[in-house]
Amino acid sequence: MIFSNKVYDVLKWVTQIALPSLGTLYFALSEIWHFPYGPEVVGTISAVTAAMGIMLGISNYQYKKMLRERNAVK
């Protein structure tokens, strides 16, 4: 699976910035305001972040492999 540049950039931002920030925010607010399921929500966000990181890593690997193969043909 190779993502387009725009999709890759958006997913990378979501994975590196948005989801960790959201998890941290919910964790802090759940402690202060006693929101329900703090550990469960944060654990779920962390699991989704990890899975997205793996998908981005695979996409990056396949993209670089494709570029190496193209350069080897020339």
Secondary structure by P-SEA (a helix, b strand, c coil): ccccaaaaaaaaaaacccaaaaaaaaaaaaaaccccaaaaaaaaaaaaaaaaaaaaaaaaaaaaaaaaaaaaac
